[in-house]
Structure formats: C-alpha cells, structure tokens
Amino acid sequence: MKQTLITFTILTSVLFVNAQSFNGFALYNAQGSNTTYLIDENQNIAHTWNMSTECNYTVALKENGNLIRGTKGNTSLFSTGNIAAGGGMVQEIAPDGTIVWEYIYANSDHISHHDLTLVGDNVLLTAYEKKTSSELNDAGFNNASSEKWPTHFVELAPDGNGGATIVWEWYIWDHMCQDTDPNGPNYISNIADSPELIDINMIQSQGGPGGGDWFHVNGVDYNEDLDQIVFSSRFASEIYIIDHSTTTAEAATHSGGNSGMGGDILYRWGNPSNYGMSGSQIIDNAVHDARWITDDGRPNGGYLQIFNNSGVSSTVSAIDGIETPLDPATGYTYLRTSGQAFGPASYTTRYECAYSSSGQSASDRMSNGNLYVNASGGQGGAGVMYEVDENGAVVWGPYNAQSQKGFRYECDYPGIIALELFINTATTSCFTATAINDVDDNVISIFPNPTNGSINIVINQSISRINEISIFNILGQPVYNKSINEAGEMVLKVDLSEYSEGIYILNLFHNTGKIDARRISYIK
C-alpha cells in the first residue's frame, strides 16, 4: 500500500501541475437512487453500478477498482424514526456489479449511518449506539427524558468469504466528562481543564436538538501517514481528531497509541465554547465532510478541509482550510497554549461557495490546486458538483448530480486505472495514451500495448543508461524487477503471461534518477 502511494504521487505531479480544468472522473450516487455513476471530465457517463438497494449518502472507489457503498439495510431494527442517512449495511462491489462482500451493521442497539472512509483495504463506518435515559442521567446528563444515540466507529476487514470482520472500534461514550455531579463518573470541576474529553451536556447547553440524533456525526476521513481519524459533528459545530493506532481496548481508555492518549480527543476546532474556552466560533452552524488535503506537494497539503455550511452567511457556504498545530516534537499530537483554545483562531484559507448547501456536501483540493465542490441537494441545497480554479472561477460544471456526497478521482488513481477496461465513454483523456509522463515514444517504445502476453521495450541510445526496470500491479505490488548495467540502445522483452489480466505500471529508472512510467494493458 505504501508503494502505491509513493509511485502514484510522483506521477501525479507530472500529470496535473499545469491543468486548468477538471481532468479525471467524478463518482456519485444521487439521493434515493440505487445507481452509482462515474462520469468523465466531459460529464459523460463512464461507468455505472446498478444495485437493488438504495445508497445511503456515501460511495468510495477502492484502489482495485471496486466500489464501496453504504446502503439501506433493515433500518427498522433500530427504531430511529425518519433518518434519511440511516444505512445498516455496507458492500464492496466489483465493476461488473458482483457483490464481493457485504456486512450488515444494524440491530436494536446500533446502526451505521451517514459517512464511511477507507482504511487501506478496510472500511470504517460511522454508527449510532443507544443509551437509555437512565444511562445518560447516571453519566451526568442533565435530566435526560429519552434515549440518545452517541457516535461510534467500527472498522471492517473483508474476511474473504463474502463477509467482513470488525477489527477496530471507538466509542465517544468512553471519552465524556461532566461537571454537574461530583459523585458521578467522569466528574471534573472545570470543563476547560480537559479539552481531550467531550462534555456530555455541551450540545444541550447550547440549545441543541432534544432527539436521539445527538451529535449527528456526518463526515469521517482517515490519514494513513498520521494513522489518525478526523470527523465532523453537525450539532456540536465542531471537528475532532482521534488516534487510530490504538488497539480497541486502548481506544476505550486515555493512554496508548502513537499519541499516548488512547482514544481521547487529540484536536478539536470550530467551537471553543464546547470545552469552556473563549474564542470565535468559526463553525456557526452545520459542518460536513472533514478531511485532510493530500500532502503530496499540492497547495495546502496536510491541512484539514471542511464544508462549512453557513460559513459566510445562513445561505452561503464556505470551504475552509485549517493548518493544524501538529507538534513537530511528537509528530502525533497537537500544540495548544494553556488556557486557550486550539488554534488557529480562524480558518487558514477560505473559498466562498458559488453554489451552497445546508446539508451533507463534500470538497477536495485537487493536485493542480483547483477546488472540487459537491453542494448536496435537498434542504434547499444546490445539488451540483463543480470545480473552481485558484481565482475562484468555475472551470468545470455545475453538474446536476443531486448527490449527498460526490468525489473525484484523477487519471492516475489506481482504481481508475483498474477500471479502464470497463469505461464505456471515449471522451475521457485519461486513457488516450500509454505514456504517463512526457518521455517521447521515439526515445522509449513499448509494444504491443495492449498485450496478450509479452511486451517489448526498445530504448534509444540517446539515453545514457537504464539502471532498473520494475513493474507494479494496480495495488502497487511489485511483479517484476530487473537491474541493468548496459548502456546505449537495447531491446528487452518482459513476459506477463503468468500474471492476472489487468492494468500494470512499468517504471524505468535512468542513471539520472528520473522515472519514466508507462501504463500497460494486459488482456489474455
């Protein structure tokens, strides 16, 4: 997995550094629809997954080209009333629509809902659990008269037999505090002394909802480099970071993991009053889709980014970037001045949305610096996907997707490469050439491509030396490697017949250190 990231990060900077508009694909599932769409840069449908059940908000594309999809299971098992985001099931679906595996996470005590994110090959689900009014009052809640549904996360690993296994869990209930009952559990005399914990009464004290959907956690993302999770809460008007490197047992405590803090809150931002601190409330109302900007050289890499639904006004949303105060000494915790809220005091970057929404929504910073925005439909939202350049000019869209969350994938994403044989549009520029960089075919020629077995590599004598040839499959796993000590013109042959049909990346290493990469289609 790490090798995949390294290889394709290098290629990304070559492909898109000078791009002016959307290049690649967008993935979405319209609200209430059973069909997931992949569209190209010309807004033509490139692929569809037509399923028998309704999607509940979120889809994602794995590196192997399979779709991950939250869907409506038996939501009546968990008596939540009318929650549009309720799911209860997640599926991995092959390009031909075959269900690779599925897992039901719904019973009378819990249900998956809203968002999901990939953790390598695993899937992390956002879920509710039930707490009775007695449990709430015993924990220091002020006069709970009905049940509530605090947030938790479950990570699923495919079991290879059509199902999955829970391999990691985290519960917000394990990280609460209260200042109302000195004789009760988790009592602290001053909420401001423990920003790593969640005040059980903080949302209620701000006039939050009285129903069961208490925190309304609606967005989650995973950072592989930090091994951390970020999530957003609509009703708390805040975002949070937790440690994923813990065991499940450690995640229920206040120690362990890379941070040494167990499952406690490492960082929080947007509403300092939630933990007794003064400072501006930057997230005035709803917030969605907290995520990290990929840190590969693109603008603001490593920042957090959020869809701040009422960031500009009650009707105008903003995409806010936050430069988090990561502690360089630890690499896993966040700096905070004693007695003050977590910084920064305000957003680091802001884009005022041309199309806004009060609901789910999503955004992404692309490798060319452009900003992709999905302003969800419903609740008066615009229901469109679009892209703006660094000056805020709309350069792609708006495309009427009516999706709760849309996502974009660039041409060199392994999952897009894996789907090449299934793409049914000729209007994408992703597969118009076999070369991924700018080395001329007269210098290095590879044929036949596509191939049904062997490929020939002809290297012109103008290149002083090729030191190494390596081939990786779409998962970034090496399948061939050869060191070369000859200089000048040469012809090499590589046999792929023992490998699986699909897309491969061939890398040529020059004595100058430059990488030439070619996409190879192998069809038996």
Disulfide bonds with the S-S distance in Angstrom:
Cys411-Cys430 2.00
